Amino acid sequence: AGLPRPVKISLVDTAELAGDEESSLAAADPETGLPGQLFAYVVVKDPRMTVVPHFFSAPECDHLLQLVEGSWIPSLVGQATHTSEEDYGKGSLENTLSKTRTSWSCMIRYAQDSVVERLEHRLSKLAGMPLENLERMNMVRYAPGEHFDEHHDGKFRPVTIFVYLNELPEDDTAGETFFPVLGVSFKPRRGTAVMWSNVVGDMEDSRMLHAGLAPSKAVKYGVNCFFNVNEMRHLAQFTPDAPFEDLTTVHVSELSSKSSQVVAYRLCPNPKLIAVPGFLQTAECFALLELAACAKHRGQILASRNPFANATRTLRLLKTAETPLIKEIEERLAGVAGLGVDYLGPLRLVAASPQPGLNNRGCGPKSAYVCLSKERSEVIFSKLGVRLILEEGDLIMWPNVNWDTETAVEDIRTVCTHPAIQTAHSRNQAELPTLGIDAFFHDNPIREQQSRRHFVTEEEAAEIVNSLGTEQELAAPGA
């Protein structure tokens, strides 16, 4: 904090660095969504800072934002649990709310889907660090006026990569990432990665103090990708996918004892995969589909040309306790999960993915799916060798994390696929996505956390900016 600070500030804009190559670099593969050729630019030699334009492609940036919709919580600040240098060096921090950080955040699960997994591998290659040392990607969101004051990422994180996920209006001169000791500031450009080291030898490099400046005219999105001194990323041992003919088929509706009570059946002991036949009644399913009016354009969903068109599509995000029915369903889900309803994120009405690897597992340790399709549908857990046949209203629930040891292990054995429903209209055969509810339980009481501060939607942000005009400085909501 006592280091001299230059008066002149240099602005790094990767659109200018790329020059005439900008449009070709921005082009993503239309089939895979992968970025084109990547170029790294060293913009500061000592300490070394590198930028990579379009390190994440535009489709990949949009996909990440769709994965975490509804899962934002007020950003926290890490404070040392003890005063010793050793605790700080190891990252023994306690996260708390602070007026110095008014943004919103969301932690993505390791390998939350195949797109996240390939980004994790790409980050490891760029950082030159083992994949196992990558922390969970930390999404951040800044509405106009929201900020993160000067801070350091810590010497327990040798490398930081920050990736911008969208661009601000060209006349928005705020919202940069500012390094005051170096006198350099980075303009948000979608997909651009900024990489730096937080250490010199085994000492913290205090020159890497930086701040997330508040945007003034739009919402800014990004993702923090930290590499830790310790191994952080643990995935369950990969098991081969069982061939279709070897899958054990379970008709969930046939498990029912026709009791009026909700009965959960354990289909697999480890991981604990459970099913609840008739969790929702026909009238309840109809009411939910009416909320989204999602049956009207159902046939167009799989026809999209987007590289991730086959990924799970959120048709409508339901507000918590939006109606008495939704509130009752949320409480029922919490009861089956054995968790408080505060841990349950907003329910999503979705068109589930028929493509392996593109179903959203959710940001938390436990997930559930409720079938809303009138047609009989399937869910395949190929690594468990199980094929489930679901009727309208049936529920399945599974863990995303294995706690058999003291270490949290990402349980990718519960990755599942929802084959498209084959329908025949006259002489033509069509494919329809299965419709359902995705329910995600989080690590922390997300509802209580979200209630601590007002969440400014993009529509509200635009209204605030328009009402204030262009010259007034915005104060952070709730600050």
Secondary structure, 3 states (H helix, E strand, C coil): CCCCCCCCCEEECHHHHHHHHHHHHHCECCCCCCECCCCCEEEECCCCEEEECCCCCHHHHHHHHHHCCCCCEECCEEEECCCCHHHHHHCCEEEECECCECCEEEECCCCCCHHHHHHHHHHHHHHCCCHHHECCCEEEEECCCCCEEEECCCCCCCEEEEEECCCCCCCCCCCCEEECCCCEEECCCCCCEEEEECEECCEECHHHCEEECCCCCCCEEEEEEEECCCCCCCECCCCCCCCHHHCEEEEHHHHCCCCCCCCCEEEECCCCEEEECCCCCHHHHHHHHHHHCCCCCHHHHHHCCCCCCCCCEEEEECCCCCCHHHHHHHHHHHHHHCCCHHHECCCEEEECCCCCCCCCCCCCCEEEEEECCCCCEEEEECCCCEEEEECCCCEEEEECEECCCCCCEECHHHCCECCCEEEEECCEEEEECCEEEEEEECCCCHHHHHCCCCCCCHHHHHHHHHHHCCCCCCCCCCC
